[in-house]
Amino acid sequence: MSEQIIDSKVISSHNLYLTEKVESLLQNKISWDSISSANIITSEQASIISKGEPTPEYIDALMNVAENVSTVETLQHTLALVDDATTKNVSLLNNFDEKYLNTLIKLLSKDDETIQLLAGRIIASKLSNVYHVTPVDYTPVFQWVTNLLDSENMDVVDLASQYIQGYLSAIPLRTEFYRNCDGVSKIINVLVKRSPNSQLQYQLIFSLWLLTFEESICAEINKTHNIIPVLIDIAKSAIKEKIVRVVLQAFRNMLEKAPGANMIPMLGNKMVPFCETLLGRKWSDSEITDDLTYLKEELSKNIQKLSTFDEYSTEVFSGKLEWSPPHKSEQFWKNNAERLNENNYELLRILTRLFSTSTDPTVLAVACNDLGQYVKYHPEGKKFIQDIGAKQHIMELMTHEDPDVRYQALCATQKYMLHAW
């Protein structure tokens, strides 16, 4: 599947939360002559708005109102008219120059949800229907929309995901979005913790897929956000083919554009057997089979290059620790314990973080084991383990309800105590 311009009319059709508000607002009446009398618009512009014919002059007049009035009701109604007109006739979006976009961006900070959502949707409509982006600062837009992903109202979260799709349709804005807001983290949070329905899953992953068309993003997105295991889990349980398709296309982009950054994590997350399992199913979409075949073949060529430490580090990054051979191998720890210091103790920090983020007894037990083995073979690292709070976590786990967690915590503590702290 190639990149595509997203039709904002299509992506918003299933969510009536804002649509119903717009329909209600359009039933209201505004005295445009009164607004003209206040010298906000000319009498000619008031007449144009009153006629309601969706022309460029109509949009100009409405945006003049949006820029210069402050009353919530008038702003809501004005933006509803703009949204309605540009949804029905996307060519009217050609009128949206730097001035109009900055007006809409300013309205995102208004203390009114409807005004914000309408302004955000009009911006999304503009960006999803152009190849060349009007040069304004979109950072406030990205920060605003990603904050919506934290909303308790899942309709608002859904709208935000649609807007992000629209914003990322503008190719020049993808890197800016990735660098200037925590959008990917918030997308992953919704996917993992908010139990999104299939449509919302698709919209969020679609945005991740759009980001993977940028080589620089592919080179770091998994290292920074650990998206590979998240997307594998979603694809395994996905009901809709379109979810599987967009996951695989994101993986393909990542492997093609940044193999050095993604080959080992994909192998470590067992993507080859994942592909083999999915290839055993029947798919109506031939692109799914093509992508699965490509991923399997490319990864299989490199599987022999995966070292034991590569496998171990990838498992730690995934957060899904299990009793795989390296954890119990004295030789492994003798050879590799000091390597946990690499990249500013990155693996040690992740293992410690798992004590706070995981409730899985196996994960907790394995993490205790690994930190105990680390200090056994690299006692110089004990102070750092204490400084980052790992020692305290492990001692607390000595009273855990699971017997294996208690045992591994006790063993790790004994290794710590072999030498004075």
Beta strands, then each sheet from edge to edge (+ up, - down):
end
